[in-house]
Amino acid sequence: MSSEEVETDTARLLSGASAAPLVAWACSRVAGAPLWAWLQLACATLAVSTAGAAFLFARDVPPALLAGWRLLIVTLLLLPAACVQWRRAQADLRQRWRDSLGTVGGSGVALAFHFGLFATATQTTALSHALLFACATPLVLAAAALAQRVPLSRGELAGTACALVGGAVLVSDAQSDTAVTLSGDACALGAAVAFAVHLTLGRDCRTWCPLFLYVVPANATASASLLLYAMLHEGVSPLGSGKRGLLGFLNNSRWAGVVLYLACVPGVLGHTSFSSCLKHISPLVITVAITFEPLLGSVIGYLLGQCAPPHARTYLGGLILMGATVVVVWAEARRKAEEGTGEGEIERPEKAQDEEVSELPPMGNATATATDVSRPDA
């Protein structure tokens, strides 16, 4: 049964109830998608935008350790779903999954760099800068394509050039804003690069591998990598306590609350909602929505008292960088559509036969593209 038939039947069954007007309103379609899908997209964007501020509530925890805790909880939460998908998988898919563990592991290590560098950036530079640079993955992918001499459209080239201008304006803010540091900005940009590597390595697996059979090993590898780094470089011990303990969050209610929130809301809820929206809304639109995370995250951080309001140069550079990201994403989607590759699909994507695989953006076999971006931290 199609989603349109489900919406019609639901509205018909409740037509005599007092909730009928609300159901009819939620099932109405806007730009080809049900209204509830747009509301879900808005909630998912808001959920991932709270991650930066949430990290700051545990700023006294070493960054790699904090990121490792978050990924550990995500892994444990998603493990049952992965077990279900493994039991349902055919023998040939299980063998293909085993053969791809090296690639998934590499993707997980890149994910560890992403989260570790982002957590470091939130503690060493202004929150607005950390979010703006960490969300620049579409620009990193465009720059990588340019370096590989992949033919790009004028829009992609213009957007990348504007991003350089916006980045320069943001970096210059370090002279006037004491909360901004060049090292912190560099960590945030490194997080964007690491996530681009994570996307590229996992791109082929995500075309055939069920969602949780890919996500759980990648998150487990990332968590193990971060916790190992914490033990080697942050003075963490398996038998220690507090911020020197491998599971020190279990003895601190504030840290435990932050870790659970990061895992459940920005992690599982935010990412799962984005995946669900892909059944009705184009990956392009979702990627553009994610672009607003730095703006929302900075406002949330300020309202929660975790950061000061940005300076004028941050507003200017941030607007340029966000606008450049939207231009690059849109221009790349148009180019892919004109080339007939299907990767830059602008209309609502068709639902694939495999329910789990259909939750992911349409992907090819080359390098990752800007419209593949769906940050797991967020």
Order of alpha helices (4+ residues) and beta strands (2+ residues): alpha-alpha-beta-beta-alpha-alpha-alpha-alpha-alpha-alpha-alpha-alpha-alpha-alpha-alpha-alpha-alpha-alpha-alpha-alpha
